[in-house]
């Protein structure tokens, strides 16, 4: 479909063309022959032209990137390659693109497939973590923004269709190999990357194998003021803690003049907020990734082909995190002095922010955290294309699966002392106060007492099976000449996801021993400075007020602070299994006709889907003696629903170069599997049950789009489109019932009382919200202005959104939907000739709401722009050297609560430079 090709992935790019396409353009004249042979598959300019041709001929709105792009532009992974496409943005984690947003809608709103199979993922939901894929094994990616009846349902935002390389994509034998080294300026580490592809055809048969391997080491330094905390944390104390509420109210009135009329009115107390937690963090991320493909094709004629595609991969991700933080909202903290406050910046919301406060006993934490995950991915499919008479028959059977195991650890030491916390321009800081009990939180290891060493283990298994059969026929009917094609088919899918989770804590030298708690100090263990723990230089060196500190390494914690025989068992209340089976049938037709003297095409169709869901999990119950237990076996519940999804796509050639395109459809996104999971947990302190809900229905969207595309000479394009989406049935948590007469017991087994417990479930919220926007595309080769500018050009796109405010804040703060950025754009200038190419690209994503803290305060991820460059030189017809730079200006990632004056995060991941060599034979 529309192939809007945009500058793409450096790392992803730089190696993927290696196997999926020849890496550079070559033009050879043979004097003894009256012909010219041009090899164009590796040329960036030629790939742009190819994308333009696809855009013009395909149905509906879509954008694509092809192998030569992925192999020719600096990106770190497949997600970062996609961010250069119109309307596509990414979610970054420690400077690395991880998930993809289409038109800024949440990542789970996007449907992802590889070789026409829904992609399994190690995430707990339906979203796909793109960083697990070795982008070098990808042939092409198409993002479809309007659907047809033939497309598998599941993406409100759009669908991402990934294709791997096949042997008959090339003429004869093809061998590609590359090697690359990349350097990160903060970690001061160099990482290797290797790629290889071999492809050949043997008469009616063809075989292709590819392999990619890479390592990545990245350091990120982060300073943050975590979030707002409402003053009700101090004001609503009862009983023996009443003094804390009285003191907080007195200090508030004394230092700010603000009087709280009702300490238990949350609407009043939640509008006075303080800085909840200040954290200095340093991360060291080490990743190892490999991916391999095997494609076997039997193609005896142009009328029949049978293809086996296999894809294997592994993504090993290890992250060390070291925190020095001050938690002002700890249970024994109390307000002592409000040095500064801000009642004007957020005056429209009636919120006063305590920006600089002394606390009598802040909870200071030194945390050594370790996060390790290992994901195995596998996919196998057999696809058939067969022309029988006037019918084209397409068949597919396949499997996609992912298994992910994650271990997270947290070693915690705590010190309670008086300190002062305040906002800064780069986050926040904690400094000594005037209280005599104050201390230097960074250099007092003897004051920090051991709390626990916690280990969490999670295992997710995701399996998807599919079978599809399509029939299509070109028509030329005398009695109905406008009807040019009919197509119909069916698809069956069987998807299941299982999740296990468990946690265990070390509190002493043996199981059940808690003798270390409150007695062992941070100073009793071996300490290392941050710069030694995470490699590289000084912590946040660009922030003058920051300093290094020392704490326990994760390797020391594993070796010395876990007793012999320590293990983590999975917990019944955290288990779930969801099975989902769908049967879809569709029919659609293509029409070709003239409106006046203007050729027009119309694609219209309808898709009918039946969905059956079976969800199971353990239910938590309370025994007569007050203890809690779980059902002896998982409890299951089924749900089902059916849908009819119509779609229309229309094109009109206003003249030879100007095309009007329009589309309308109804789409859906099925609920997250974690929300469907049928399990019940109980919160005795909150008097609540929380249930999964297998009866959840999809979230739906009615959408339409209209656009103009002006095709220029020399492969240029100017395009604009306007789109609207009305989204309804968004999943929210809601009170759905009450269980009466529940006996609540104290820890000692005595009866506390008989209460009514509220039951909360995820439900499909009533009402809808609208998202609309405009996209612009400009792809202009400068040779159209002057022959002296041959090889120069610009490739740019811009998307702006106008979305309704959801009002999701319990305080009535106007809040846009989570994830929606008002503006995104990409700008790439390029130059290319037979021996040299160069590109510089800037990618920008406007601020957006990341989440709503405590369902009250919107937390924004700040606007972010990044500049990448790529240089390439062809040493000869077979060998090319590349130099690439990522985030060359060293941009920071920032966030804030409601206003930039109140930062929540300041992360710096630095620049990355790579040097590569590739050869094609």
BELLINDA-V255192 format. One record per residue. N is the residue number from 1. RES is the residue in one letter. PSI is psi as a letter, one per 30 degrees, with the letter a starting at -180 (none if undefined). Layout:
BEGIN
n=N res=RES psi=PSI
n=N res=RES psi=PSI
END
This chain:
BEGIN
n=1 res=X psi=a
n=2 res=X psi=j
n=3 res=X psi=j
n=4 res=X psi=j
n=5 res=X psi=k
n=6 res=X psi=l
n=7 res=X psi=k
n=8 res=X psi=a
n=9 res=X psi=k
n=10 res=X psi=d
n=11 res=X psi=e
n=12 res=X psi=e
n=13 res=X psi=e
n=14 res=X psi=f
n=15 res=X psi=f
n=16 res=X psi=f
n=17 res=X psi=f
n=18 res=X psi=e
n=19 res=X psi=f
n=20 res=X psi=f
n=21 res=X psi=l
n=22 res=X psi=k
n=23 res=X psi=f
n=24 res=X psi=l
n=25 res=X psi=k
n=26 res=X psi=k
n=27 res=X psi=k
n=28 res=X psi=k
n=29 res=X psi=k
n=30 res=X psi=j
n=31 res=X psi=f
n=32 res=X psi=g
n=33 res=X psi=k
n=34 res=X psi=h
n=35 res=X psi=l
n=36 res=X psi=k
n=37 res=X psi=k
n=38 res=X psi=k
n=39 res=X psi=j
n=40 res=X psi=f
n=41 res=X psi=f
n=42 res=X psi=g
n=43 res=X psi=k
n=44 res=X psi=e
n=45 res=X psi=e
n=46 res=X psi=e
n=47 res=X psi=e
n=48 res=X psi=e
n=49 res=X psi=e
n=50 res=X psi=e
n=51 res=X psi=e
n=52 res=X psi=e
n=53 res=X psi=e
n=54 res=X psi=e
n=55 res=X psi=e
n=56 res=X psi=e
n=57 res=X psi=f
n=58 res=X psi=l
n=59 res=X psi=k
n=60 res=X psi=a
n=61 res=X psi=k
n=62 res=X psi=l
n=63 res=X psi=k
n=64 res=X psi=l
n=65 res=X psi=k
n=66 res=X psi=l
n=67 res=X psi=e
n=68 res=X psi=f
n=69 res=X psi=e
n=70 res=X psi=f
n=71 res=X psi=f
n=72 res=X psi=g
n=73 res=X psi=k
n=74 res=X psi=j
n=75 res=X psi=l
n=76 res=X psi=f
n=77 res=X psi=a
n=78 res=X psi=e
n=79 res=X psi=e
n=80 res=X psi=f
n=81 res=X psi=e
n=82 res=X psi=f
n=83 res=X psi=f
n=84 res=X psi=f
n=85 res=X psi=l
n=86 res=X psi=k
n=87 res=X psi=g
n=88 res=X psi=k
n=89 res=X psi=l
n=90 res=X psi=l
n=91 res=X psi=k
n=92 res=X psi=k
n=93 res=X psi=j
n=94 res=X psi=h
n=95 res=X psi=f
n=96 res=X psi=k
n=97 res=X psi=k
n=98 res=X psi=e
n=99 res=X psi=l
n=100 res=X psi=k
n=101 res=X psi=k
n=102 res=X psi=k
n=103 res=X psi=h
n=104 res=X psi=g
n=105 res=X psi=l
n=106 res=X psi=l
n=107 res=X psi=e
n=108 res=X psi=f
n=109 res=X psi=f
n=110 res=X psi=k
n=111 res=X psi=k
n=112 res=X psi=k
n=113 res=X psi=l
n=114 res=X psi=k
n=115 res=X psi=h
n=116 res=X psi=g
n=117 res=X psi=k
n=118 res=X psi=k
n=119 res=X psi=k
n=120 res=X psi=l
n=121 res=X psi=l
n=122 res=X psi=g
n=123 res=X psi=l
n=124 res=X psi=f
n=125 res=X psi=b
n=126 res=X psi=f
n=127 res=X psi=l
n=128 res=X psi=k
n=129 res=X psi=j
n=130 res=X psi=f
n=131 res=X psi=f
n=132 res=X psi=f
n=133 res=X psi=k
n=134 res=X psi=j
n=135 res=X psi=f
n=136 res=X psi=f
n=137 res=X psi=g
n=138 res=X psi=k
n=139 res=X psi=e
n=140 res=X psi=l
n=141 res=X psi=k
n=142 res=X psi=k
n=143 res=X psi=j
n=144 res=X psi=k
n=145 res=X psi=f
n=146 res=X psi=k
n=147 res=X psi=l
n=148 res=X psi=l
n=149 res=X psi=f
n=150 res=X psi=f
n=151 res=X psi=k
n=152 res=X psi=k
n=153 res=X psi=l
n=154 res=X psi=f
n=155 res=X psi=j
n=156 res=X psi=e
n=157 res=X psi=e
n=158 res=X psi=a
n=159 res=X psi=k
n=160 res=X psi=j
n=161 res=X psi=j
n=162 res=X psi=k
n=163 res=X psi=k
n=164 res=X psi=l
n=165 res=X psi=l
n=166 res=X psi=l
n=167 res=X psi=e
n=168 res=X psi=g
n=169 res=X psi=f
n=170 res=X psi=l
n=171 res=X psi=j
n=172 res=X psi=b
n=173 res=X psi=k
n=174 res=X psi=k
n=175 res=X psi=k
n=176 res=X psi=k
n=177 res=X psi=k
n=178 res=X psi=l
n=179 res=X psi=k
n=180 res=X psi=k
n=181 res=X psi=k
n=182 res=X psi=k
n=183 res=X psi=k
n=184 res=X psi=k
n=185 res=X psi=f
n=186 res=X psi=e
n=187 res=X psi=f
n=188 res=X psi=h
n=189 res=X psi=k
n=190 res=X psi=k
n=191 res=X psi=k
n=192 res=X psi=l
n=193 res=X psi=k
n=194 res=X psi=k
n=195 res=X psi=k
n=196 res=X psi=k
n=197 res=X psi=k
n=198 res=X psi=k
n=199 res=X psi=k
n=200 res=X psi=l
n=201 res=X psi=k
n=202 res=X psi=i
n=203 res=X psi=c
n=204 res=X psi=f
n=205 res=X psi=l
n=206 res=X psi=l
n=207 res=X psi=k
n=208 res=X psi=k
n=209 res=X psi=k
n=210 res=X psi=l
n=211 res=X psi=k
n=212 res=X psi=k
n=213 res=X psi=k
n=214 res=X psi=l
n=215 res=X psi=l
n=216 res=X psi=k
n=217 res=X psi=k
n=218 res=X psi=k
n=219 res=X psi=k
n=220 res=X psi=k
n=221 res=X psi=k
n=222 res=X psi=k
n=223 res=X psi=k
n=224 res=X psi=k
n=225 res=X psi=j
n=226 res=X psi=e
n=227 res=X psi=l
n=228 res=X psi=k
n=229 res=X psi=k
n=230 res=X psi=k
n=231 res=X psi=f
n=232 res=X psi=f
n=233 res=X psi=e
n=234 res=X psi=f
n=235 res=X psi=f
n=236 res=X psi=g
n=237 res=X psi=k
n=238 res=X psi=l
n=239 res=X psi=b
n=240 res=X psi=f
n=241 res=X psi=g
n=242 res=X psi=e
n=243 res=X psi=e
n=244 res=X psi=e
n=245 res=X psi=e
n=246 res=X psi=e
n=247 res=X psi=e
n=248 res=X psi=e
n=249 res=X psi=e
n=250 res=X psi=e
n=251 res=X psi=e
n=252 res=X psi=e
n=253 res=X psi=e
n=254 res=X psi=e
n=255 res=X psi=f
n=256 res=X psi=f
n=257 res=X psi=g
n=258 res=X psi=k
n=259 res=X psi=k
n=260 res=X psi=j
n=261 res=X psi=e
n=262 res=X psi=j
n=263 res=X psi=f
n=264 res=X psi=g
n=265 res=X psi=j
n=266 res=X psi=f
n=267 res=X psi=e
n=268 res=X psi=e
n=269 res=X psi=f
n=270 res=X psi=f
n=271 res=X psi=g
n=272 res=X psi=j
n=273 res=X psi=l
n=274 res=X psi=l
n=275 res=X psi=j
n=276 res=X psi=e
n=277 res=X psi=k
n=278 res=X psi=k
n=279 res=X psi=k
n=280 res=X psi=k
n=281 res=X psi=k
n=282 res=X psi=k
n=283 res=X psi=k
n=284 res=X psi=j
n=285 res=X psi=k
n=286 res=X psi=k
n=287 res=X psi=k
n=288 res=X psi=k
n=289 res=X psi=k
n=290 res=X psi=l
n=291 res=X psi=k
n=292 res=X psi=k
n=293 res=X psi=l
n=294 res=X psi=k
n=295 res=X psi=k
n=296 res=X psi=k
n=297 res=X psi=k
n=298 res=X psi=j
n=299 res=X psi=i
n=300 res=X psi=f
n=301 res=X psi=l
n=302 res=X psi=f
n=303 res=X psi=f
n=304 res=X psi=k
n=305 res=X psi=k
n=306 res=X psi=k
n=307 res=X psi=k
n=308 res=X psi=k
n=309 res=X psi=k
n=310 res=X psi=k
n=311 res=X psi=k
n=312 res=X psi=k
n=313 res=X psi=l
n=314 res=X psi=k
n=315 res=X psi=j
n=316 res=X psi=j
n=317 res=X psi=k
n=318 res=X psi=k
n=319 res=X psi=k
n=320 res=X psi=k
n=321 res=X psi=k
n=322 res=X psi=k
n=323 res=X psi=k
n=324 res=X psi=j
n=325 res=X psi=l
n=326 res=X psi=k
n=327 res=X psi=j
n=328 res=X psi=f
n=329 res=X psi=g
n=330 res=X psi=l
n=331 res=X psi=f
n=332 res=X psi=g
n=333 res=X psi=l
n=334 res=X psi=k
n=335 res=X psi=k
n=336 res=X psi=e
n=337 res=X psi=k
n=338 res=X psi=j
n=339 res=X psi=e
n=340 res=X psi=k
n=341 res=X psi=l
n=342 res=X psi=j
n=343 res=X psi=g
n=344 res=X psi=e
n=345 res=X psi=e
n=346 res=X psi=h
n=347 res=X psi=e
n=348 res=X psi=f
n=349 res=X psi=g
n=350 res=X psi=g
n=351 res=X psi=k
n=352 res=X psi=k
n=353 res=X psi=k
n=354 res=X psi=j
n=355 res=X psi=f
n=356 res=X psi=j
n=357 res=X psi=k
n=358 res=X psi=k
n=359 res=X psi=k
n=360 res=X psi=e
n=361 res=X psi=i
n=362 res=X psi=k
n=363 res=X psi=j
n=364 res=X psi=k
n=365 res=X psi=k
n=366 res=X psi=j
n=367 res=X psi=k
n=368 res=X psi=j
n=369 res=X psi=k
n=370 res=X psi=k
n=371 res=X psi=j
n=372 res=X psi=k
n=373 res=X psi=k
n=374 res=X psi=j
n=375 res=X psi=k
n=376 res=X psi=k
n=377 res=X psi=k
n=378 res=X psi=k
n=379 res=X psi=k
n=380 res=X psi=k
n=381 res=X psi=l
n=382 res=X psi=k
n=383 res=X psi=k
n=384 res=X psi=k
n=385 res=X psi=k
n=386 res=X psi=k
n=387 res=X psi=j
n=388 res=X psi=j
n=389 res=X psi=b
n=390 res=X psi=g
n=391 res=X psi=k
n=392 res=X psi=k
n=393 res=X psi=k
n=394 res=X psi=k
n=395 res=X psi=k
n=396 res=X psi=k
n=397 res=X psi=k
n=398 res=X psi=l
n=399 res=X psi=k
n=400 res=X psi=k
n=401 res=X psi=k
n=402 res=X psi=k
n=403 res=X psi=k
n=404 res=X psi=k
n=405 res=X psi=k
n=406 res=X psi=k
n=407 res=X psi=k
n=408 res=X psi=k
n=409 res=X psi=l
n=410 res=X psi=j
n=411 res=X psi=j
n=412 res=X psi=k
n=413 res=X psi=k
n=414 res=X psi=k
n=415 res=X psi=k
n=416 res=X psi=j
n=417 res=X psi=l
n=418 res=X psi=k
n=419 res=X psi=l
n=420 res=X psi=k
n=421 res=X psi=k
n=422 res=X psi=l
n=423 res=X psi=k
n=424 res=X psi=l
n=425 res=X psi=f
n=426 res=X psi=g
n=427 res=X psi=c
n=428 res=X psi=l
n=429 res=X psi=l
n=430 res=X psi=k
n=431 res=X psi=l
n=432 res=X psi=k
n=433 res=X psi=a
n=434 res=X psi=f
n=435 res=X psi=k
n=436 res=X psi=f
n=437 res=X psi=g
n=438 res=X psi=l
n=439 res=X psi=l
n=440 res=X psi=j
n=441 res=X psi=f
n=442 res=X psi=f
n=443 res=X psi=h
n=444 res=X psi=i
n=445 res=X psi=f
n=446 res=X psi=f
n=447 res=X psi=f
n=448 res=X psi=k
n=449 res=X psi=k
n=450 res=X psi=k
n=451 res=X psi=e
n=452 res=X psi=l
n=453 res=X psi=j
n=454 res=X psi=k
n=455 res=X psi=k
n=456 res=X psi=k
n=457 res=X psi=k
n=458 res=X psi=k
n=459 res=X psi=k
n=460 res=X psi=k
n=461 res=X psi=k
n=462 res=X psi=k
n=463 res=X psi=k
n=464 res=X psi=k
n=465 res=X psi=k
n=466 res=X psi=k
n=467 res=X psi=k
n=468 res=X psi=k
n=469 res=X psi=k
n=470 res=X psi=k
n=471 res=X psi=k
n=472 res=X psi=l
n=473 res=X psi=k
n=474 res=X psi=k
n=475 res=X psi=l
n=476 res=X psi=i
n=477 res=X psi=k
n=478 res=X psi=e
n=479 res=X psi=f
n=480 res=X psi=i
n=481 res=X psi=f
n=482 res=X psi=f
n=483 res=X psi=j
n=484 res=X psi=f
n=485 res=X psi=k
n=486 res=X psi=k
n=487 res=X psi=k
n=488 res=X psi=l
n=489 res=X psi=a
n=490 res=X psi=l
n=491 res=X psi=k
n=492 res=X psi=k
n=493 res=X psi=k
n=494 res=X psi=j
n=495 res=X psi=k
n=496 res=X psi=k
n=497 res=X psi=k
n=498 res=X psi=k
n=499 res=X psi=k
n=500 res=X psi=k
n=501 res=X psi=k
n=502 res=X psi=l
n=503 res=X psi=l
n=504 res=X psi=k
n=505 res=X psi=k
n=506 res=X psi=k
n=507 res=X psi=g
n=508 res=X psi=a
n=509 res=X psi=f
n=510 res=X psi=l
n=511 res=X psi=k
n=512 res=X psi=f
n=513 res=X psi=k
n=514 res=X psi=g
n=515 res=X psi=f
n=516 res=X psi=f
n=517 res=X psi=k
n=518 res=X psi=g
n=519 res=X psi=e
n=520 res=X psi=k
n=521 res=X psi=l
n=522 res=X psi=e
n=523 res=X psi=f
n=524 res=X psi=f
n=525 res=X psi=l
n=526 res=X psi=k
n=527 res=X psi=k
n=528 res=X psi=k
n=529 res=X psi=l
n=530 res=X psi=e
n=531 res=X psi=f
n=532 res=X psi=e
n=533 res=X psi=e
n=534 res=X psi=g
n=535 res=X psi=l
n=536 res=X psi=a
n=537 res=X psi=a
n=538 res=X psi=k
n=539 res=X psi=k
n=540 res=X psi=h
n=541 res=X psi=f
n=542 res=X psi=f
n=543 res=X psi=j
n=544 res=X psi=f
n=545 res=X psi=f
n=546 res=X psi=l
n=547 res=X psi=l
n=548 res=X psi=l
n=549 res=X psi=l
n=550 res=X psi=k
n=551 res=X psi=a
n=552 res=X psi=k
n=553 res=X psi=l
n=554 res=X psi=e
n=555 res=X psi=e
n=556 res=X psi=e
n=557 res=X psi=e
n=558 res=X psi=e
n=559 res=X psi=e
n=560 res=X psi=f
n=561 res=X psi=g
n=562 res=X psi=k
n=563 res=X psi=l
n=564 res=X psi=k
n=565 res=X psi=g
n=566 res=X psi=k
n=567 res=X psi=l
n=568 res=X psi=k
n=569 res=X psi=k
n=570 res=X psi=k
n=571 res=X psi=k
n=572 res=X psi=e
n=573 res=X psi=f
n=574 res=X psi=f
n=575 res=X psi=k
n=576 res=X psi=l
n=577 res=X psi=k
n=578 res=X psi=k
n=579 res=X psi=k
n=580 res=X psi=k
n=581 res=X psi=k
n=582 res=X psi=k
n=583 res=X psi=k
n=584 res=X psi=k
n=585 res=X psi=k
n=586 res=X psi=l
n=587 res=X psi=k
n=588 res=X psi=l
n=589 res=X psi=k
n=590 res=X psi=k
n=591 res=X psi=k
n=592 res=X psi=k
n=593 res=X psi=l
n=594 res=X psi=k
n=595 res=X psi=j
n=596 res=X psi=b
n=597 res=X psi=g
n=598 res=X psi=j
n=599 res=X psi=k
n=600 res=X psi=l
n=601 res=X psi=k
n=602 res=X psi=k
n=603 res=X psi=k
n=604 res=X psi=k
n=605 res=X psi=l
n=606 res=X psi=k
n=607 res=X psi=k
n=608 res=X psi=k
n=609 res=X psi=k
n=610 res=X psi=k
n=611 res=X psi=k
n=612 res=X psi=k
n=613 res=X psi=k
n=614 res=X psi=k
n=615 res=X psi=k
n=616 res=X psi=l
n=617 res=X psi=l
n=618 res=X psi=k
n=619 res=X psi=k
n=620 res=X psi=k
n=621 res=X psi=l
n=622 res=X psi=k
n=623 res=X psi=l
n=624 res=X psi=f
n=625 res=X psi=g
n=626 res=X psi=f
n=627 res=X psi=l
n=628 res=X psi=k
n=629 res=X psi=a
n=630 res=X psi=l
n=631 res=X psi=k
n=632 res=X psi=f
n=633 res=X psi=l
n=634 res=X psi=k
n=635 res=X psi=k
n=636 res=X psi=l
n=637 res=X psi=k
n=638 res=X psi=l
n=639 res=X psi=l
n=640 res=X psi=l
n=641 res=X psi=l
n=642 res=X psi=l
n=643 res=X psi=l
n=644 res=X psi=k
n=645 res=X psi=j
n=646 res=X psi=l
n=647 res=X psi=k
n=648 res=X psi=k
n=649 res=X psi=k
n=650 res=X psi=k
n=651 res=X psi=k
n=652 res=X psi=k
n=653 res=X psi=j
n=654 res=X psi=e
n=655 res=X psi=a
n=656 res=X psi=f
n=657 res=X psi=f
n=658 res=X psi=k
n=659 res=X psi=k
n=660 res=X psi=k
n=661 res=X psi=k
n=662 res=X psi=l
n=663 res=X psi=k
n=664 res=X psi=k
n=665 res=X psi=l
n=666 res=X psi=k
n=667 res=X psi=l
n=668 res=X psi=l
n=669 res=X psi=k
n=670 res=X psi=l
n=671 res=X psi=l
n=672 res=X psi=k
n=673 res=X psi=e
n=674 res=X psi=f
n=675 res=X psi=f
n=676 res=X psi=f
n=677 res=X psi=k
n=678 res=X psi=j
n=679 res=X psi=l
n=680 res=X psi=k
n=681 res=X psi=l
n=682 res=X psi=k
n=683 res=X psi=j
n=684 res=X psi=e
n=685 res=X psi=e
n=686 res=X psi=f
n=687 res=X psi=h
n=688 res=X psi=k
n=689 res=X psi=k
n=690 res=X psi=k
n=691 res=X psi=k
n=692 res=X psi=l
n=693 res=X psi=i
n=694 res=X psi=f
n=695 res=X psi=g
n=696 res=X psi=k
n=697 res=X psi=l
n=698 res=X psi=l
n=699 res=X psi=k
n=700 res=X psi=l
n=701 res=X psi=k
n=702 res=X psi=k
n=703 res=X psi=l
n=704 res=X psi=l
n=705 res=X psi=k
n=706 res=X psi=k
n=707 res=X psi=l
n=708 res=X psi=k
n=709 res=X psi=k
n=710 res=X psi=j
n=711 res=X psi=k
n=712 res=X psi=l
n=713 res=X psi=l
n=714 res=X psi=g
n=715 res=X psi=g
n=716 res=X psi=l
n=717 res=X psi=k
n=718 res=X psi=k
n=719 res=X psi=k
n=720 res=X psi=k
n=721 res=X psi=l
n=722 res=X psi=k
n=723 res=X psi=l
n=724 res=X psi=k
n=725 res=X psi=k
n=726 res=X psi=j
n=727 res=X psi=k
n=728 res=X psi=l
n=729 res=X psi=g
n=730 res=X psi=k
n=731 res=X psi=k
n=732 res=X psi=l
n=733 res=X psi=k
n=734 res=X psi=l
n=735 res=X psi=k
n=736 res=X psi=f
n=737 res=X psi=l
n=738 res=X psi=k
n=739 res=X psi=j
n=740 res=X psi=l
n=741 res=X psi=h
n=742 res=X psi=k
n=743 res=X psi=k
n=744 res=X psi=k
n=745 res=X psi=l
n=746 res=X psi=l
n=747 res=X psi=f
n=748 res=X psi=g
n=749 res=X psi=f
n=750 res=X psi=l
n=751 res=X psi=k
n=752 res=X psi=e
n=753 res=X psi=l
n=754 res=X psi=k
n=755 res=X psi=l
n=756 res=X psi=k
n=757 res=X psi=k
n=758 res=X psi=k
n=759 res=X psi=k
n=760 res=X psi=k
n=761 res=X psi=l
n=762 res=X psi=k
n=763 res=X psi=l
n=764 res=X psi=j
n=765 res=X psi=k
n=766 res=X psi=l
n=767 res=X psi=a
n=768 res=X psi=l
n=769 res=X psi=l
n=770 res=X psi=k
n=771 res=X psi=k
n=772 res=X psi=l
n=773 res=X psi=l
n=774 res=X psi=k
n=775 res=X psi=k
n=776 res=X psi=k
n=777 res=X psi=k
n=778 res=X psi=j
n=779 res=X psi=j
n=780 res=X psi=j
n=781 res=X psi=k
n=782 res=X psi=f
n=783 res=X psi=f
n=784 res=X psi=f
n=785 res=X psi=e
n=786 res=X psi=k
n=787 res=X psi=f
n=788 res=X psi=f
n=789 res=X psi=g
n=790 res=X psi=k
n=791 res=X psi=f
n=792 res=X psi=l
n=793 res=X psi=l
n=794 res=X psi=k
n=795 res=X psi=j
n=796 res=X psi=l
n=797 res=X psi=l
n=798 res=X psi=k
n=799 res=X psi=k
n=800 res=X psi=k
n=801 res=X psi=l
n=802 res=X psi=j
n=803 res=X psi=l
n=804 res=X psi=l
n=805 res=X psi=k
n=806 res=X psi=f
n=807 res=X psi=g
n=808 res=X psi=f
n=809 res=X psi=k
n=810 res=X psi=f
n=811 res=X psi=g
n=812 res=X psi=g
n=813 res=X psi=k
n=814 res=X psi=k
n=815 res=X psi=k
n=816 res=X psi=l
n=817 res=X psi=k
n=818 res=X psi=k
n=819 res=X psi=f
n=820 res=X psi=j
n=821 res=X psi=k
n=822 res=X psi=e
n=823 res=X psi=k
n=824 res=X psi=k
n=825 res=X psi=l
n=826 res=X psi=k
n=827 res=X psi=k
n=828 res=X psi=k
n=829 res=X psi=k
n=830 res=X psi=l
n=831 res=X psi=k
n=832 res=X psi=k
n=833 res=X psi=a
n=834 res=X psi=f
n=835 res=X psi=f
n=836 res=X psi=k
n=837 res=X psi=l
n=838 res=X psi=k
n=839 res=X psi=k
n=840 res=X psi=k
n=841 res=X psi=k
n=842 res=X psi=k
n=843 res=X psi=k
n=844 res=X psi=k
n=845 res=X psi=k
n=846 res=X psi=l
n=847 res=X psi=l
n=848 res=X psi=l
n=849 res=X psi=j
n=850 res=X psi=e
n=851 res=X psi=l
n=852 res=X psi=j
n=853 res=X psi=k
n=854 res=X psi=g
n=855 res=X psi=g
n=856 res=X psi=e
n=857 res=X psi=j
n=858 res=X psi=k
n=859 res=X psi=k
n=860 res=X psi=k
n=861 res=X psi=k
n=862 res=X psi=l
n=863 res=X psi=k
n=864 res=X psi=k
n=865 res=X psi=k
n=866 res=X psi=k
n=867 res=X psi=k
n=868 res=X psi=l
n=869 res=X psi=l
n=870 res=X psi=k
n=871 res=X psi=k
n=872 res=X psi=k
n=873 res=X psi=k
n=874 res=X psi=j
n=875 res=X psi=e
n=876 res=X psi=a
n=877 res=X psi=f
n=878 res=X psi=f
n=879 res=X psi=k
n=880 res=X psi=k
n=881 res=X psi=k
n=882 res=X psi=k
n=883 res=X psi=k
n=884 res=X psi=k
n=885 res=X psi=k
n=886 res=X psi=k
n=887 res=X psi=h
n=888 res=X psi=f
n=889 res=X psi=g
n=890 res=X psi=h
n=891 res=X psi=l
n=892 res=X psi=l
n=893 res=X psi=k
n=894 res=X psi=l
n=895 res=X psi=l
n=896 res=X psi=l
n=897 res=X psi=j
n=898 res=X psi=e
n=899 res=X psi=k
n=900 res=X psi=f
n=901 res=X psi=f
n=902 res=X psi=i
n=903 res=X psi=k
n=904 res=X psi=f
n=905 res=X psi=l
n=906 res=X psi=j
n=907 res=X psi=k
n=908 res=X psi=j
n=909 res=X psi=f
n=910 res=X psi=a
n=911 res=X psi=l
n=912 res=X psi=k
n=913 res=X psi=k
n=914 res=X psi=k
n=915 res=X psi=k
n=916 res=X psi=l
n=917 res=X psi=k
n=918 res=X psi=l
n=919 res=X psi=k
n=920 res=X psi=k
n=921 res=X psi=none
END
